[in-house]
Amino acid sequence: MTGLPFMPLDHTVAATAAAADDDNDAVGSAQNSLTWKEAALSLFLFILAGICEIGGGYLVWRGVKQRGSSGFLFVVMGSAILIVYGFVPTFQPSDNFGRVYAVYGGFFIVLSYCWTVLFDHFVPDTGDYLGGCIALVG
């Protein structure tokens, strides 16, 4: 595997990256790489997708648990955010759907731990840290 370990790379991006590699501007080899700008965009999109998926899912969960008119509002807001989440990965520089989602899975796990630490005051143990690292690295 070339490039950064968390970046899904495919041959669609290789032509652009090969041109950028002449300027020493690419991540990884010229055959299969992303520019630093594409890598930063990809990282940002993984984080944005995680926030949308986890946040939207949380609002739906909270709305169903809460019931009533305010619960319905949470369900509607959460559902709208989950629709946005469905479109976020389409902006990834890679056209390889499976690789993008496989890499995103690691980000989802780590972002889920971050969510529960921030909002549920969960204290991760060594196994949580190790599992998050394994998921992120692949």
A tleap script that builds the chain and sets N, CA, C and O, in Angstrom:
source leaprc.protein.ff14SB
mol = sequence {
  NMET THR GLY LEU PRO PHE MET PRO LEU ASP
  HIE THR VAL ALA ALA THR ALA ALA ALA ALA
  ASP ASP ASP ASN ASP ALA VAL GLY SER ALA
  GLN ASN SER LEU THR TRP LYS GLU ALA ALA
  LEU SER LEU PHE LEU PHE ILE LEU ALA GLY
  ILE CYS GLU ILE GLY GLY GLY TYR LEU VAL
  TRP ARG GLY VAL LYS GLN ARG GLY SER SER
  GLY PHE LEU PHE VAL VAL MET GLY SER ALA
  ILE LEU ILE VAL TYR GLY PHE VAL PRO THR
  PHE GLN PRO SER ASP ASN PHE GLY ARG VAL
  TYR ALA VAL TYR GLY GLY PHE PHE ILE VAL
  LEU SER TYR CYS TRP THR VAL LEU PHE ASP
  HIE PHE VAL PRO ASP THR GLY ASP TYR LEU
  GLY GLY CYS ILE ALA LEU VAL CGLY
}
set mol.1.N position { 0.849 -1.181 0.000 }
set mol.1.CA position { 0.000 0.000 0.000 }
set mol.1.C position { 0.889 1.236 0.000 }
set mol.1.O position { 1.891 1.298 0.713 }
set mol.2.N position { 0.512 2.208 -0.801 }
set mol.2.CA position { 1.289 3.431 -0.847 }
set mol.2.C position { 0.456 4.577 -0.304 }
set mol.2.O position { -0.750 4.431 -0.108 }
set mol.3.N position { 1.086 5.713 -0.062 }
set mol.3.CA position { 0.378 6.861 0.476 }
set mol.3.C position { 0.221 6.747 1.982 }
set mol.3.O position { 0.843 5.897 2.619 }
set mol.4.N position { -0.597 7.593 2.533 }
set mol.4.CA position { -0.859 7.554 3.958 }
set mol.4.C position { -1.696 6.332 4.279 }
set mol.4.O position { -2.536 5.944 3.467 }
set mol.5.N position { -1.497 5.705 5.441 }
set mol.5.CA position { -2.208 4.469 5.740 }
set mol.5.C position { -3.714 4.635 5.833 }
set mol.5.O position { -4.435 3.649 5.679 }
set mol.6.N position { -4.225 5.840 6.079 }
set mol.6.CA position { -5.656 6.016 6.229 }
set mol.6.C position { -6.325 6.525 4.963 }
set mol.6.O position { -7.524 6.803 4.973 }
set mol.7.N position { -5.585 6.652 3.885 }
set mol.7.CA position { -6.147 7.182 2.665 }
set mol.7.C position { -6.490 6.070 1.682 }
set mol.7.O position { -5.626 5.252 1.365 }
set mol.8.N position { -7.729 6.015 1.190 }
set mol.8.CA position { -8.052 5.049 0.153 }
set mol.8.C position { -7.473 5.552 -1.167 }
set mol.8.O position { -7.770 6.668 -1.593 }
set mol.9.N position { -6.668 4.748 -1.799 }
set mol.9.CA position { -6.022 5.172 -3.028 }
set mol.9.C position { -6.480 4.289 -4.177 }
set mol.9.O position { -6.651 3.081 -4.012 }
set mol.10.N position { -6.676 4.887 -5.327 }
set mol.10.CA position { -7.019 4.098 -6.495 }
set mol.10.C position { -6.374 4.713 -7.723 }
set mol.10.O position { -5.727 5.757 -7.642 }
set mol.11.N position { -6.553 4.065 -8.851 }
set mol.11.CA position { -5.898 4.522 -10.079 }
set mol.11.C position { -6.568 5.744 -10.680 }
set mol.11.O position { -5.971 6.403 -11.531 }
set mol.12.N position { -7.792 6.071 -10.270 }
set mol.12.CA position { -8.470 7.250 -10.769 }
set mol.12.C position { -7.711 8.508 -10.370 }
set mol.12.O position { -7.631 9.461 -11.145 }
set mol.13.N position { -7.168 8.511 -9.192 }
set mol.13.CA position { -6.446 9.666 -8.674 }
set mol.13.C position { -4.994 9.651 -9.151 }
set mol.13.O position { -4.319 10.678 -9.083 }
set mol.14.N position { -4.507 8.517 -9.627 }
set mol.14.CA position { -3.091 8.361 -9.947 }
set mol.14.C position { -2.610 9.328 -11.017 }
set mol.14.O position { -1.489 9.829 -10.926 }
set mol.15.N position { -3.424 9.606 -12.027 }
set mol.15.CA position { -2.988 10.500 -13.097 }
set mol.15.C position { -2.748 11.912 -12.565 }
set mol.15.O position { -1.729 12.529 -12.878 }
set mol.16.N position { -3.667 12.416 -11.776 }
set mol.16.CA position { -3.501 13.736 -11.176 }
set mol.16.C position { -2.309 13.754 -10.236 }
set mol.16.O position { -1.517 14.696 -10.237 }
set mol.17.N position { -2.191 12.711 -9.439 }
set mol.17.CA position { -1.111 12.646 -8.470 }
set mol.17.C position { 0.240 12.514 -9.146 }
set mol.17.O position { 1.231 13.055 -8.655 }
set mol.18.N position { 0.295 11.806 -10.261 }
set mol.18.CA position { 1.566 11.643 -10.970 }
set mol.18.C position { 2.076 12.993 -11.452 }
set mol.18.O position { 3.275 13.265 -11.391 }
set mol.19.N position { 1.166 13.844 -11.933 }
set mol.19.CA position { 1.572 15.176 -12.364 }
set mol.19.C position { 2.049 15.997 -11.177 }
set mol.19.O position { 3.030 16.734 -11.284 }
set mol.20.N position { 1.369 15.877 -10.058 }
set mol.20.CA position { 1.757 16.626 -8.861 }
set mol.20.C position { 3.053 16.105 -8.283 }
set mol.20.O position { 3.785 16.852 -7.634 }
set mol.21.N position { 3.354 14.813 -8.510 }
set mol.21.CA position { 4.567 14.214 -7.959 }
set mol.21.C position { 5.825 14.856 -8.534 }
set mol.21.O position { 6.874 14.870 -7.890 }
set mol.22.N position { 5.713 15.390 -9.758 }
set mol.22.CA position { 6.864 16.066 -10.356 }
set mol.22.C position { 7.302 17.256 -9.517 }
set mol.22.O position { 8.478 17.620 -9.500 }
set mol.23.N position { 6.355 17.852 -8.828 }
set mol.23.CA position { 6.657 18.996 -7.970 }
set mol.23.C position { 6.940 18.578 -6.540 }
set mol.23.O position { 7.024 19.431 -5.656 }
set mol.24.N position { 7.090 17.275 -6.291 }
set mol.24.CA position { 7.301 16.744 -4.945 }
set mol.24.C position { 6.139 17.110 -4.031 }
set mol.24.O position { 6.331 17.402 -2.851 }
set mol.25.N position { 4.940 17.092 -4.587 }
set mol.25.CA position { 3.759 17.547 -3.880 }
set mol.25.C position { 2.804 16.408 -3.524 }
set mol.25.O position { 1.738 16.658 -2.961 }
set mol.26.N position { 3.164 15.168 -3.840 }
set mol.26.CA position { 2.231 14.064 -3.635 }
set mol.26.C position { 2.587 13.241 -2.413 }
set mol.26.O position { 3.733 13.219 -1.964 }
set mol.27.N position { 1.573 12.564 -1.885 }
set mol.27.CA position { 1.732 11.644 -0.774 }
set mol.27.C position { 1.854 10.256 -1.378 }
set mol.27.O position { 0.951 9.833 -2.099 }
set mol.28.N position { 2.929 9.533 -1.113 }
set mol.28.CA position { 3.100 8.175 -1.639 }
set mol.28.C position { 3.798 8.168 -2.978 }
set mol.28.O position { 4.451 9.142 -3.353 }
set mol.29.N position { 3.661 7.064 -3.702 }
set mol.29.CA position { 4.330 6.928 -4.988 }
set mol.29.C position { 3.507 7.600 -6.076 }
set mol.29.O position { 2.320 7.870 -5.894 }
set mol.30.N position { 4.155 7.869 -7.220 }
set mol.30.CA position { 3.480 8.515 -8.342 }
set mol.30.C position { 2.422 7.605 -8.942 }
set mol.30.O position { 1.455 8.088 -9.532 }
set mol.31.N position { 2.591 6.294 -8.802 }
set mol.31.CA position { 1.662 5.355 -9.407 }
set mol.31.C position { 0.296 5.376 -8.713 }
set mol.31.O position { -0.728 5.188 -9.370 }
set mol.32.N position { 0.269 5.595 -7.431 }
set mol.32.CA position { -0.974 5.447 -6.678 }
set mol.32.C position { -0.940 6.375 -5.468 }
set mol.32.O position { -0.617 5.937 -4.364 }
set mol.33.N position { -1.270 7.649 -5.662 }
set mol.33.CA position { -1.109 8.574 -4.553 }
set mol.33.C position { -2.095 9.731 -4.627 }
set mol.33.O position { -2.754 9.952 -5.643 }
set mol.34.N position { -2.175 10.452 -3.533 }
set mol.34.CA position { -2.978 11.659 -3.420 }
set mol.34.C position { -2.040 12.830 -3.169 }
set mol.34.O position { -0.980 12.666 -2.566 }
set mol.35.N position { -2.434 14.015 -3.634 }
set mol.35.CA position { -1.671 15.199 -3.260 }
set mol.35.C position { -1.967 15.497 -1.800 }
set mol.35.O position { -2.925 14.968 -1.236 }
set mol.36.N position { -1.161 16.331 -1.197 }
set mol.36.CA position { -1.407 16.696 0.207 }
set mol.36.C position { -2.759 17.380 0.354 }
set mol.36.O position { -3.446 17.197 1.359 }
set mol.37.N position { -3.140 18.163 -0.641 }
set mol.37.CA position { -4.437 18.837 -0.601 }
set mol.37.C position { -5.574 17.809 -0.632 }
set mol.37.O position { -6.546 17.935 0.113 }
set mol.38.N position { -5.454 16.798 -1.489 }
set mol.38.CA position { -6.463 15.743 -1.558 }
set mol.38.C position { -6.494 14.924 -0.271 }
set mol.38.O position { -7.564 14.530 0.191 }
set mol.39.N position { -5.330 14.671 0.303 }
set mol.39.CA position { -5.259 13.918 1.559 }
set mol.39.C position { -5.931 14.700 2.684 }
set mol.39.O position { -6.651 14.117 3.495 }
set mol.40.N position { -5.706 16.013 2.743 }
set mol.40.CA position { -6.337 16.851 3.767 }
set mol.40.C position { -7.853 16.884 3.570 }
set mol.40.O position { -8.612 16.809 4.536 }
set mol.41.N position { -8.290 16.997 2.311 }
set mol.41.CA position { -9.718 16.978 2.023 }
set mol.41.C position { -10.333 15.648 2.449 }
set mol.41.O position { -11.402 15.618 3.060 }
set mol.42.N position { -9.663 14.564 2.129 }
set mol.42.CA position { -10.160 13.236 2.483 }
set mol.42.C position { -10.291 13.079 3.989 }
set mol.42.O position { -11.304 12.574 4.473 }
set mol.43.N position { -9.287 13.504 4.731 }
set mol.43.CA position { -9.324 13.443 6.189 }
set mol.43.C position { -10.489 14.270 6.738 }
set mol.43.O position { -11.230 13.806 7.605 }
set mol.44.N position { -10.648 15.493 6.232 }
set mol.44.CA position { -11.746 16.361 6.655 }
set mol.44.C position { -13.095 15.695 6.389 }
set mol.44.O position { -13.985 15.737 7.238 }
set mol.45.N position { -13.251 15.078 5.212 }
set mol.45.CA position { -14.517 14.442 4.854 }
set mol.45.C position { -14.808 13.223 5.721 }
set mol.45.O position { -15.967 12.970 6.049 }
set mol.46.N position { -13.772 12.454 6.102 }
set mol.46.CA position { -13.985 11.328 7.011 }
set mol.46.C position { -14.510 11.820 8.359 }
set mol.46.O position { -15.437 11.236 8.919 }
set mol.47.N position { -13.921 12.884 8.870 }
set mol.47.CA position { -14.346 13.433 10.159 }
set mol.47.C position { -15.755 14.016 10.064 }
set mol.47.O position { -16.578 13.807 10.956 }
set mol.48.N position { -16.032 14.750 8.978 }
set mol.48.CA position { -17.372 15.322 8.781 }
set mol.48.C position { -18.424 14.214 8.672 }
set mol.48.O position { -19.500 14.323 9.260 }
set mol.49.N position { -18.123 13.164 7.931 }
set mol.49.CA position { -19.058 12.044 7.793 }
set mol.49.C position { -19.330 11.408 9.156 }
set mol.49.O position { -20.474 11.078 9.469 }
set mol.50.N position { -18.292 11.236 9.959 }
set mol.50.CA position { -18.467 10.647 11.288 }
set mol.50.C position { -19.332 11.503 12.183 }
set mol.50.O position { -20.198 10.991 12.892 }
set mol.51.N position { -19.105 12.802 12.156 }
set mol.51.CA position { -19.910 13.710 12.979 }
set mol.51.C position { -21.371 13.663 12.537 }
set mol.51.O position { -22.275 13.637 13.372 }
set mol.52.N position { -21.601 13.652 11.225 }
set mol.52.CA position { -22.977 13.591 10.724 }
set mol.52.C position { -23.645 12.263 11.082 }
set mol.52.O position { -24.791 12.244 11.531 }
set mol.53.N position { -22.928 11.154 10.882 }
set mol.53.CA position { -23.536 9.852 11.160 }
set mol.53.C position { -23.805 9.661 12.647 }
set mol.53.O position { -24.898 9.252 13.037 }
set mol.54.N position { -22.820 9.955 13.463 }
set mol.54.CA position { -22.982 9.752 14.909 }
set mol.54.C position { -23.966 10.771 15.487 }
set mol.54.O position { -24.843 10.413 16.273 }
set mol.55.N position { -23.819 12.037 15.098 }
set mol.55.CA position { -24.721 13.075 15.601 }
set mol.55.C position { -26.158 12.863 15.152 }
set mol.55.O position { -27.087 12.999 15.948 }
set mol.56.N position { -26.344 12.529 13.877 }
set mol.56.CA position { -27.691 12.271 13.372 }
set mol.56.C position { -28.308 11.047 14.027 }
set mol.56.O position { -29.479 11.056 14.409 }
set mol.57.N position { -27.511 9.998 14.154 }
set mol.57.CA position { -28.001 8.787 14.820 }
set mol.57.C position { -28.363 9.048 16.270 }
set mol.57.O position { -29.352 8.518 16.777 }
set mol.58.N position { -27.558 9.868 16.939 }
set mol.58.CA position { -27.842 10.207 18.339 }
set mol.58.C position { -29.172 10.958 18.461 }
set mol.58.O position { -29.972 10.679 19.354 }
set mol.59.N position { -29.400 11.917 17.549 }
set mol.59.CA position { -30.646 12.685 17.619 }
set mol.59.C position { -31.863 11.790 17.379 }
set mol.59.O position { -32.884 11.948 18.048 }
set mol.60.N position { -31.767 10.857 16.436 }
set mol.60.CA position { -32.874 9.920 16.223 }
set mol.60.C position { -33.070 9.066 17.469 }
set mol.60.O position { -34.198 8.889 17.928 }
set mol.61.N position { -31.985 8.539 18.017 }
set mol.61.CA position { -32.054 7.705 19.228 }
set mol.61.C position { -32.702 8.476 20.376 }
set mol.61.O position { -33.586 7.967 21.065 }
set mol.62.N position { -32.241 9.723 20.568 }
set mol.62.CA position { -32.784 10.540 21.657 }
set mol.62.C position { -34.267 10.843 21.440 }
set mol.62.O position { -35.059 10.802 22.382 }
set mol.63.N position { -34.637 11.145 20.197 }
set mol.63.CA position { -36.026 11.442 19.897 }
set mol.63.C position { -36.942 10.256 20.129 }
set mol.63.O position { -38.045 10.420 20.651 }
set mol.64.N position { -36.507 9.073 19.752 }
set mol.64.CA position { -37.320 7.878 19.965 }
set mol.64.C position { -37.448 7.591 21.455 }
set mol.64.O position { -38.525 7.219 21.920 }
set mol.65.N position { -36.372 7.755 22.203 }
set mol.65.CA position { -36.410 7.513 23.648 }
set mol.65.C position { -37.267 8.551 24.370 }
set mol.65.O position { -37.932 8.229 25.355 }
set mol.66.N position { -37.255 9.795 23.886 }
set mol.66.CA position { -37.937 10.896 24.557 }
set mol.66.C position { -39.437 10.897 24.301 }
set mol.66.O position { -40.219 11.215 25.197 }
set mol.67.N position { -39.840 10.548 23.101 }
set mol.67.CA position { -41.245 10.542 22.679 }
set mol.67.C position { -41.846 11.944 22.752 }
set mol.67.O position { -41.174 12.883 23.180 }
set mol.68.N position { -43.063 12.088 22.353 }
set mol.68.CA position { -43.731 13.386 22.389 }
set mol.68.C position { -43.307 14.281 21.242 }
set mol.68.O position { -42.570 13.860 20.351 }
set mol.69.N position { -43.788 15.542 21.271 }
set mol.69.CA position { -43.518 16.470 20.169 }
set mol.69.C position { -42.047 16.864 20.091 }
set mol.69.O position { -41.508 16.996 18.993 }
set mol.70.N position { -41.384 17.055 21.235 }
set mol.70.CA position { -39.960 17.397 21.185 }
set mol.70.C position { -39.148 16.200 20.693 }
set mol.70.O position { -38.136 16.378 20.015 }
set mol.71.N position { -39.579 14.989 21.027 }
set mol.71.CA position { -38.909 13.797 20.527 }
set mol.71.C position { -39.016 13.694 19.016 }
set mol.71.O position { -38.060 13.310 18.342 }
set mol.72.N position { -40.191 14.040 18.483 }
set mol.72.CA position { -40.395 14.015 17.034 }
set mol.72.C position { -39.449 14.992 16.341 }
set mol.72.O position { -38.914 14.685 15.276 }
set mol.73.N position { -39.241 16.159 16.932 }
set mol.73.CA position { -38.338 17.159 16.353 }
set mol.73.C position { -36.907 16.616 16.294 }
set mol.73.O position { -36.210 16.818 15.299 }
set mol.74.N position { -36.470 15.934 17.346 }
set mol.74.CA position { -35.141 15.321 17.338 }
set mol.74.C position { -35.031 14.280 16.221 }
set mol.74.O position { -34.006 14.202 15.544 }
set mol.75.N position { -36.079 13.486 16.029 }
set mol.75.CA position { -36.071 12.463 14.985 }
set mol.75.C position { -35.958 13.110 13.606 }
set mol.75.O position { -35.198 12.639 12.759 }
set mol.76.N position { -36.703 14.178 13.380 }
set mol.76.CA position { -36.661 14.872 12.080 }
set mol.76.C position { -35.280 15.485 11.845 }
set mol.76.O position { -34.713 15.341 10.762 }
set mol.77.N position { -34.737 16.168 12.855 }
set mol.77.CA position { -33.405 16.775 12.700 }
set mol.77.C position { -32.344 15.704 12.473 }
set mol.77.O position { -31.489 15.855 11.601 }
set mol.78.N position { -32.391 14.632 13.244 }
set mol.78.CA position { -31.431 13.557 13.093 }
set mol.78.C position { -31.523 12.904 11.729 }
set mol.78.O position { -30.502 12.584 11.121 }
set mol.79.N position { -32.732 12.705 11.245 }
set mol.79.CA position { -32.922 12.107 9.923 }
set mol.79.C position { -32.355 13.007 8.825 }
set mol.79.O position { -31.739 12.514 7.880 }
set mol.80.N position { -32.555 14.308 8.941 }
set mol.80.CA position { -32.008 15.248 7.953 }
set mol.80.C position { -30.483 15.198 7.951 }
set mol.80.O position { -29.862 15.222 6.889 }
set mol.81.N position { -29.881 15.128 9.129 }
set mol.81.CA position { -28.420 15.054 9.225 }
set mol.81.C position { -27.921 13.736 8.635 }
set mol.81.O position { -26.869 13.705 7.997 }
set mol.82.N position { -28.658 12.655 8.841 }
set mol.82.CA position { -28.257 11.365 8.266 }
set mol.82.C position { -28.345 11.375 6.742 }
set mol.82.O position { -27.566 10.696 6.073 }
set mol.83.N position { -29.286 12.139 6.188 }
set mol.83.CA position { -29.342 12.289 4.726 }
set mol.83.C position { -28.103 13.023 4.236 }
set mol.83.O position { -27.507 12.629 3.234 }
set mol.84.N position { -27.711 14.082 4.929 }
set mol.84.CA position { -26.483 14.806 4.572 }
set mol.84.C position { -25.286 13.858 4.644 }
set mol.84.O position { -24.429 13.861 3.760 }
set mol.85.N position { -25.235 13.048 5.704 }
set mol.85.CA position { -24.148 12.067 5.854 }
set mol.85.C position { -24.030 11.173 4.622 }
set mol.85.O position { -22.922 10.836 4.206 }
set mol.86.N position { -25.154 10.790 4.043 }
set mol.86.CA position { -25.123 9.920 2.873 }
set mol.86.C position { -24.425 10.542 1.678 }
set mol.86.O position { -23.907 9.821 0.825 }
set mol.87.N position { -24.400 11.859 1.597 }
set mol.87.CA position { -23.769 12.540 0.470 }
set mol.87.C position { -22.302 12.900 0.719 }
set mol.87.O position { -21.542 13.062 -0.236 }
set mol.88.N position { -21.895 13.027 1.976 }
set mol.88.CA position { -20.532 13.468 2.296 }
set mol.88.C position { -19.463 12.590 1.631 }
set mol.88.O position { -18.525 13.141 1.055 }
set mol.89.N position { -19.553 11.261 1.680 }
set mol.89.CA position { -18.502 10.449 1.060 }
set mol.89.C position { -18.384 10.617 -0.454 }
set mol.89.O position { -17.350 10.275 -1.028 }
set mol.90.N position { -19.418 11.133 -1.108 }
set mol.90.CA position { -19.338 11.306 -2.560 }
set mol.90.C position { -18.338 12.399 -2.953 }
set mol.90.O position { -17.963 12.496 -4.121 }
set mol.91.N position { -17.912 13.204 -2.010 }
set mol.91.CA position { -16.931 14.250 -2.278 }
set mol.91.C position { -15.492 13.765 -2.100 }
set mol.91.O position { -14.549 14.529 -2.305 }
set mol.92.N position { -15.322 12.499 -1.719 }
set mol.92.CA position { -13.969 11.944 -1.560 }
set mol.92.C position { -13.244 11.961 -2.902 }
set mol.92.O position { -13.869 11.754 -3.942 }
set mol.93.N position { -11.925 12.208 -2.894 }
set mol.93.CA position { -11.179 12.218 -4.149 }
set mol.93.C position { -11.112 10.847 -4.825 }
set mol.93.O position { -10.848 10.772 -6.025 }
set mol.94.N position { -11.339 9.788 -4.098 }
set mol.94.CA position { -11.301 8.443 -4.657 }
set mol.94.C position { -12.675 8.060 -5.197 }
set mol.94.O position { -13.700 8.437 -4.629 }
set mol.95.N position { -12.689 7.315 -6.287 }
set mol.95.CA position { -13.939 6.797 -6.841 }
set mol.95.C position { -14.205 5.363 -6.394 }
set mol.95.O position { -15.176 4.751 -6.839 }
set mol.96.N position { -13.364 4.822 -5.530 }
set mol.96.CA position { -13.483 3.432 -5.098 }
set mol.96.C position { -14.346 3.372 -3.835 }
set mol.96.O position { -13.850 3.556 -2.724 }
set mol.97.N position { -15.640 3.114 -4.021 }
set mol.97.CA position { -16.614 3.131 -2.930 }
set mol.97.C position { -16.216 2.216 -1.772 }
set mol.97.O position { -16.234 2.633 -0.614 }
set mol.98.N position { -15.861 0.985 -2.081 }
set mol.98.CA position { -15.538 0.017 -1.033 }
set mol.98.C position { -14.357 0.427 -0.190 }
set mol.98.O position { -14.387 0.279 1.032 }
set mol.99.N position { -13.311 0.940 -0.820 }
set mol.99.CA position { -12.123 1.364 -0.063 }
set mol.99.C position { -12.426 2.578 0.801 }
set mol.99.O position { -11.972 2.668 1.942 }
set mol.100.N position { -13.195 3.511 0.252 }
set mol.100.CA position { -13.557 4.702 1.040 }
set mol.100.C position { -14.319 4.281 2.292 }
set mol.100.O position { -14.019 4.761 3.385 }
set mol.101.N position { -15.294 3.399 2.150 }
set mol.101.CA position { -16.085 2.977 3.307 }
set mol.101.C position { -15.299 2.101 4.264 }
set mol.101.O position { -15.533 2.136 5.472 }
set mol.102.N position { -14.370 1.315 3.737 }
set mol.102.CA position { -13.538 0.497 4.625 }
set mol.102.C position { -12.672 1.393 5.509 }
set mol.102.O position { -12.555 1.161 6.712 }
set mol.103.N position { -12.073 2.403 4.912 }
set mol.103.CA position { -11.244 3.332 5.695 }
set mol.103.C position { -12.120 4.142 6.645 }
set mol.103.O position { -11.739 4.383 7.790 }
set mol.104.N position { -13.294 4.563 6.173 }
set mol.104.CA position { -14.193 5.331 7.017 }
set mol.104.C position { -14.605 4.537 8.258 }
set mol.104.O position { -14.824 5.122 9.319 }
set mol.105.N position { -14.711 3.229 8.138 }
set mol.105.CA position { -15.084 2.391 9.280 }
set mol.105.C position { -14.169 2.603 10.465 }
set mol.105.O position { -14.633 2.669 11.603 }
set mol.106.N position { -12.863 2.710 10.214 }
set mol.106.CA position { -11.910 2.977 11.297 }
set mol.106.C position { -12.148 4.337 11.927 }
set mol.106.O position { -12.095 4.481 13.149 }
set mol.107.N position { -12.412 5.337 11.092 }
set mol.107.CA position { -12.696 6.671 11.611 }
set mol.107.C position { -13.978 6.671 12.429 }
set mol.107.O position { -14.057 7.338 13.461 }
set mol.108.N position { -14.993 5.921 11.970 }
set mol.108.CA position { -16.257 5.851 12.689 }
set mol.108.C position { -16.055 5.297 14.094 }
set mol.108.O position { -16.619 5.820 15.056 }
set mol.109.N position { -15.263 4.255 14.215 }
set mol.109.CA position { -15.024 3.649 15.532 }
set mol.109.C position { -14.343 4.649 16.463 }
set mol.109.O position { -14.770 4.831 17.603 }
set mol.110.N position { -13.286 5.296 15.979 }
set mol.110.CA position { -12.549 6.256 16.810 }
set mol.110.C position { -13.430 7.459 17.152 }
set mol.110.O position { -13.421 7.926 18.291 }
set mol.111.N position { -14.187 7.961 16.179 }
set mol.111.CA position { -15.068 9.101 16.453 }
set mol.111.C position { -16.194 8.719 17.414 }
set mol.111.O position { -16.648 9.557 18.193 }
set mol.112.N position { -16.649 7.467 17.369 }
set mol.112.CA position { -17.660 7.013 18.331 }
set mol.112.C position { -17.111 7.047 19.752 }
set mol.112.O position { -17.807 7.450 20.683 }
set mol.113.N position { -15.858 6.622 19.915 }
set mol.113.CA position { -15.225 6.724 21.236 }
set mol.113.C position { -15.116 8.187 21.668 }
set mol.113.O position { -15.388 8.513 22.823 }
set mol.114.N position { -14.722 9.068 20.748 }
set mol.114.CA position { -14.617 10.498 21.082 }
set mol.114.C position { -15.981 11.047 21.506 }
set mol.114.O position { -16.072 11.806 22.471 }
set mol.115.N position { -17.039 10.666 20.788 }
set mol.115.CA position { -18.393 11.128 21.117 }
set mol.115.C position { -18.777 10.704 22.531 }
set mol.115.O position { -19.262 11.514 23.321 }
set mol.116.N position { -18.557 9.433 22.839 }
set mol.116.CA position { -18.980 8.927 24.148 }
set mol.116.C position { -18.143 9.515 25.282 }
set mol.116.O position { -18.642 9.676 26.395 }
set mol.117.N position { -16.870 9.839 25.013 }
set mol.117.CA position { -16.042 10.502 26.023 }
set mol.117.C position { -16.561 11.914 26.268 }
set mol.117.O position { -16.678 12.344 27.416 }
set mol.118.N position { -16.873 12.639 25.189 }
set mol.118.CA position { -17.315 14.031 25.324 }
set mol.118.C position { -18.720 14.167 25.898 }
set mol.118.O position { -18.965 15.029 26.741 }
set mol.119.N position { -19.647 13.318 25.445 }
set mol.119.CA position { -21.045 13.517 25.802 }
set mol.119.C position { -21.574 12.558 26.871 }
set mol.119.O position { -22.526 12.885 27.580 }
set mol.120.N position { -20.967 11.388 26.988 }
set mol.120.CA position { -21.422 10.412 27.982 }
set mol.120.C position { -20.450 10.269 29.145 }
set mol.120.O position { -20.694 9.500 30.075 }
set mol.121.N position { -19.342 11.015 29.091 }
set mol.121.CA position { -18.308 10.995 30.133 }
set mol.121.C position { -17.743 9.588 30.359 }
set mol.121.O position { -17.411 9.203 31.480 }
set mol.122.N position { -17.648 8.847 29.274 }
set mol.122.CA position { -17.087 7.503 29.286 }
set mol.122.C position { -15.573 7.599 29.423 }
set mol.122.O position { -14.951 8.474 28.820 }
set mol.123.N position { -14.981 6.717 30.203 }
set mol.123.CA position { -13.526 6.678 30.358 }
set mol.123.C position { -13.011 5.417 29.659 }
set mol.123.O position { -13.218 4.304 30.142 }
set mol.124.N position { -12.338 5.599 28.518 }
set mol.124.CA position { -11.842 4.428 27.785 }
set mol.124.C position { -10.745 3.713 28.558 }
set mol.124.O position { -9.991 4.328 29.313 }
set mol.125.N position { -10.671 2.401 28.356 }
set mol.125.CA position { -9.593 1.629 28.971 }
set mol.125.C position { -8.572 1.260 27.896 }
set mol.125.O position { -8.710 1.669 26.743 }
set mol.126.N position { -7.568 0.505 28.263 }
set mol.126.CA position { -6.505 0.137 27.333 }
set mol.126.C position { -7.057 -0.597 26.116 }
set mol.126.O position { -6.609 -0.363 24.993 }
set mol.127.N position { -8.017 -1.475 26.329 }
set mol.127.CA position { -8.620 -2.207 25.214 }
set mol.127.C position { -9.332 -1.290 24.234 }
set mol.127.O position { -9.302 -1.526 23.026 }
set mol.128.N position { -9.973 -0.242 24.746 }
set mol.128.CA position { -10.641 0.723 23.874 }
set mol.128.C position { -9.626 1.466 23.009 }
set mol.128.O position { -9.827 1.633 21.806 }
set mol.129.N position { -8.532 1.909 23.636 }
set mol.129.CA position { -7.484 2.604 22.882 }
set mol.129.C position { -6.852 1.685 21.840 }
set mol.129.O position { -6.634 2.083 20.695 }
set mol.130.N position { -6.564 0.464 22.248 }
set mol.130.CA position { -5.954 -0.498 21.336 }
set mol.130.C position { -6.897 -0.825 20.182 }
set mol.130.O position { -6.477 -0.853 19.025 }
set mol.131.N position { -8.153 -1.068 20.487 }
set mol.131.CA position { -9.139 -1.366 19.446 }
set mol.131.C position { -9.312 -0.205 18.470 }
set mol.131.O position { -9.411 -0.416 17.262 }
set mol.132.N position { -9.349 1.014 18.991 }
set mol.132.CA position { -9.453 2.191 18.130 }
set mol.132.C position { -8.256 2.325 17.209 }
set mol.132.O position { -8.408 2.640 16.029 }
set mol.133.N position { -7.062 2.086 17.744 }
set mol.133.CA position { -5.846 2.167 16.921 }
set mol.133.C position { -5.846 1.099 15.828 }
set mol.133.O position { -5.508 1.383 14.679 }
set mol.134.N position { -6.219 -0.112 16.182 }
set mol.134.CA position { -6.259 -1.195 15.204 }
set mol.134.C position { -7.268 -0.873 14.105 }
set mol.134.O position { -6.993 -1.084 12.925 }
set mol.135.N position { -8.436 -0.361 14.493 }
set mol.135.CA position { -9.462 -0.014 13.500 }
set mol.135.C position { -8.995 1.090 12.577 }
set mol.135.O position { -9.264 1.051 11.376 }
set mol.136.N position { -8.302 2.072 13.120 }
set mol.136.CA position { -7.854 3.200 12.318 }
set mol.136.C position { -6.724 2.831 11.365 }
set mol.136.O position { -6.700 3.259 10.211 }
set mol.137.N position { -5.799 2.038 11.863 }
set mol.137.CA position { -4.654 1.636 11.036 }
set mol.137.C position { -5.065 0.573 10.011 }
set mol.137.O position { -4.552 0.542 8.892 }
set mol.138.N position { -5.987 -0.284 10.408 }
set mol.138.CA position { -6.457 -1.323 9.487 }
set mol.138.C position { -5.763 -2.569 9.721 }
set mol.138.O position { -6.026 -3.560 9.040 }
savepdb mol mol.pdb
quit
